[in-house]
Amino acid sequence: MNKIEREHLNIDTEIVRCNLQQIRRHVYGTSLNRCLDQWEQIVHDNDIDSIRKIATSDTETAREMRNLSPLSVLLSEPERLHVIEDLHKSMSA
């Protein structure tokens, strides 16, 4: 989320849409497909506010949405590893 806001990234990109379709091919079940439908709408609308809500909410739906996020392709490998490292540090503190 920080990178999206800091760099004013457009999330409605070919790589994000392709990643979303790749995720969809591996997901079964009504609730998970509903989450992917929501992601498609969020990506299409470039809806940063909805992403912010998903990132900060602790509901079951928000957790499912985070697990199915197609936005991981926006991070480089070093950025992804840095986020994971920060998460581990915050959980062990």
N, C-alpha and C positions, 0 to 999 in steps of 0.2 A: 504494500500500500504506500509506503513511504516513497519508493522509487517512482510510482505512478504519479503521485502528487508533486514530488520534487522536480521531476523532469517533464511534467505535463504530458505524459504519454497518452496516446490514443489507444484504447484497448480494442477497438473494433478494427483489428488487423487480420490479414490473411493467416498469419501464423497462429494467432489465438483461436480463430475460427476452425482451423485445421486441427488444432489440439483438442478443441471441444468435440469435434466429430470423432477423433480417435478415442477419446474417453467414452463417448456414447457407444461405440462399438463393443466396449468391454463391460458395460453396465446393464444389469437386468433388474427389473422391479419398478413398480409404479412410482414409489416415492423418490427413488433416485433419478428416474427419468423426468419427474417433475422438477427436481433440482436442476437438471441439465436444461430443461426448457426455460427455467428462470435465468440460468447463465446465458443462454442464447439471447434473451431479451436484454439483459444487463449489458452484454457485449455490444449488441446492435445499437442500444441507446447510449453507449459510452457512459453508463450510469455510475459515476464515482461514489455518489452518496450511498447507493445500495451496497457497493463493495465495502465501504466504511462500516456500515451496519453489520454486514456479515462478519467482518474482521473482529468486531468488538462484542458481538452477541454470544451468549453462552447457551442458546437454545439447541435442541437436537437438530433442527433444520439448519441452523447456521453452521453447526459442526459438519453436517453432511455437505453443505455448500462449500465449506473450506476444503474438505477432502476431495471434492470433485472440481476444484478450481482449475480452469484452463489457463490461468495467468502465469503459471510457473515458467512458461517459455519467455517471459519478459526479463527474467534474471539470467545473467551469465553464470557460468559454473562457479567462479570465485564469489560472486554475490550470493548465490544460493548457499554455498558452504558457510559464508559469513552469517547469514540469517540462522542457519541451523546451529552454529556455534553460539550465537547470542541467545537463542532459545534454550539451549542446554544450560548456559550460565544462569539465565533467569530462573530456570526450574530448580537449580541446585542451591540457589541463594536463599 
